[in-house]
Amino acid sequence: MMEQTYRKYVMDNFFVEDFFVNLNGADEFLLEETDEGGETWLHFKVCGAEAFAILNVDKQNNTLLYFLKSDRALSLYKRVDHIVLEKREDNHWVAHLIEMKTSISYAEKWTEIKGKFRASYLFVQALGAILHMELSEVKMYTTYENVSLDFMPENMICRRPRVGVAPAVPKQEWSDGQLVLRFGQDCQLPFEHTPIQVTRNQNKILEGVFQCG
């Protein structure tokens, strides 16, 4: 009870207005991508007793962790499109990181997406600590209409394996339901990843439904 009281006070009084979106009696969040040409609706259904969403994470400057390095190669200032925090039993929480794409046309795009997942993983770890949320799992999702995970022909660097490091195989990560994020050569963390295919509705908007297990 004390954890819940603490969390509610912090969320209501310390965070900027409308930072969190509640279910408000519904059983799903409508997650949207509004960029022209990639408009997407995802009906993201949760099964936990309590859940919050942070929408358009990548478009909010207040989701940046300015104490992290801004080196472009590290991708630490990139974030996924949406995050859903879902409470399960015993005050354990699951963080769902959702990235929305129209097409993934080459393997290099997958590497870019993984950079967003890594930065967003750090973000939810910080957020969970602030809110006294014990994160039992961090799950990752990518919506897509079309996918091709071949390397671009001219990219010989990505084709060359690193000495002493098993190279990630984009097609295998995509089909196996698990991706690996690297935190240096000696630390590789596996995460559950679910591709969610979306199709165009009568309004030419990509639309899909996902039910959390």
Secondary structure in CASP SS format (residue, H / E / C, confidence):
PFRMAT SS
TARGET T0000
AUTHOR 0000-0000-0000
METHOD secondary structure of the structure
MODEL  1
M C 1.00
M H 1.00
E H 1.00
Q H 1.00
T H 1.00
Y H 1.00
R H 1.00
K H 1.00
Y H 1.00
V H 1.00
M H 1.00
D H 1.00
N H 1.00
F C 1.00
F C 1.00
V C 1.00
E C 1.00
D C 1.00
F C 1.00
F C 1.00
V E 1.00
N E 1.00
L C 1.00
N C 1.00
G C 1.00
A C 1.00
D C 1.00
E E 1.00
F E 1.00
L E 1.00
L E 1.00
E E 1.00
E E 1.00
T C 1.00
D C 1.00
E C 1.00
G C 1.00
G C 1.00
E C 1.00
T E 1.00
W E 1.00
L E 1.00
H E 1.00
F E 1.00
K E 1.00
V C 1.00
C C 1.00
G C 1.00
A C 1.00
E E 1.00
A E 1.00
F E 1.00
A E 1.00
I E 1.00
L C 1.00
N C 1.00
V H 1.00
D H 1.00
K H 1.00
Q C 1.00
N H 1.00
N H 1.00
T H 1.00
L C 1.00
L C 1.00
Y C 1.00
F C 1.00
L C 1.00
K C 1.00
S C 1.00
D C 1.00
R H 1.00
A H 1.00
L H 1.00
S C 1.00
L C 1.00
Y C 1.00
K C 1.00
R C 1.00
V C 1.00
D C 1.00
H E 1.00
I E 1.00
V E 1.00
L E 1.00
E E 1.00
K E 1.00
R C 1.00
E H 1.00
D H 1.00
N H 1.00
H E 1.00
W E 1.00
V E 1.00
A E 1.00
H E 1.00
L E 1.00
I E 1.00
E E 1.00
M E 1.00
K C 1.00
T C 1.00
S E 1.00
I E 1.00
S C 1.00
Y C 1.00
A H 1.00
E H 1.00
K H 1.00
W H 1.00
T H 1.00
E H 1.00
I H 1.00
K H 1.00
G H 1.00
K H 1.00
F H 1.00
R H 1.00
A H 1.00
S H 1.00
Y H 1.00
L H 1.00
F H 1.00
V H 1.00
Q H 1.00
A H 1.00
L H 1.00
G H 1.00
A H 1.00
I H 1.00
L C 1.00
H C 1.00
M C 1.00
E E 1.00
L E 1.00
S E 1.00
E E 1.00
V E 1.00
K E 1.00
M E 1.00
Y E 1.00
T E 1.00
T E 1.00
Y E 1.00
E C 1.00
N E 1.00
V E 1.00
S C 1.00
L C 1.00
D C 1.00
F C 1.00
M C 1.00
P C 1.00
E C 1.00
N C 1.00
M H 1.00
I H 1.00
C H 1.00
R H 1.00
R C 1.00
P C 1.00
R C 1.00
V C 1.00
G C 1.00
V C 1.00
A C 1.00
P C 1.00
A C 1.00
V C 1.00
P H 1.00
K H 1.00
Q H 1.00
E H 1.00
W H 1.00
S H 1.00
D H 1.00
G C 1.00
Q E 1.00
L E 1.00
V E 1.00
L E 1.00
R E 1.00
F C 1.00
G C 1.00
Q C 1.00
D C 1.00
C C 1.00
Q E 1.00
L E 1.00
P E 1.00
F E 1.00
E E 1.00
H E 1.00
T E 1.00
P E 1.00
I E 1.00
Q E 1.00
V C 1.00
T E 1.00
R E 1.00
N C 1.00
Q C 1.00
N C 1.00
K C 1.00
I C 1.00
L E 1.00
E E 1.00
G E 1.00
V E 1.00
F E 1.00
Q E 1.00
C C 1.00
G C 1.00
END
